[in-house]
Structure formats: C-alpha cells, structure tokens
Amino acid sequence: MSLKQNLHNLKDIDYLIVTPSSLLQAATKLADHRYQVDGINIKVITLNQIYEEFSSGKQDIVAIRNFVKYIYDNASSEDNRIKYLCLFGDTSYDYKDRISNNNNMD
C-alpha cells in the first residue's frame, strides 16, 4: 500500500476513532453516524497508520498514546482540543508473544 499519509497534519479533532484495519468499515459507519447526529469533526485512523508514523511501522501500543497526545497538544486552541477517543475493537496485546492463540489485532 503506497498511500501517502501525514497524521502530523491532523488538527482540531473533536472525536478520534482508532481501529484495526479489519474493523475499518464498522468504525467508519460509527463515525458517519456521530457526524450526522452531532456534527462534530471526527476522524477514523487505523492502527497501521499510527504505527507507521509514530513507531517506525512497529506494533507498539505507546505509539497510540503518543499520537493522541500529539493531537491534543497541537490543537489550534484549548477549545479545539480532542474531546473523545474511541479505541475500536477488542483485543489483548502480548508484545513478547507469551500467550498462545493471542489475537494481537493490527
């Protein structure tokens, strides 16, 4: 996939949905609903996009924290800071691969 992305250009997001690629369609449907009901600025970002830009492509949960903090810290004003975060999906994270049949979703 050679799509050019730049998550560092995102600003003034009210609601951020972070999702694994496999749940992107459902997350986008939720985002569309929230936009229609609330009219807020909402973005859906995949885990792979975050990993690419905030952890050199490596699956690292700290990248999610760093990305959300970046969005929060770089809003154009205090009133425009991120207000809602949805971590979409259900998974566990075993970075040492110690749990058999674990489903690290990415």
Buried (B, 14 or more C-beta within 10 A) or exposed (E): EEEEBEBEEBEBBBBBBBBBBEBBEBBBEBBEEBBEEEEEBBBBBBBBBBBBBBBEEEBBEEBBEBBBEBBBEBBEEEEBBBEEBBEBBEEEEEEEEEEEEEEEBE
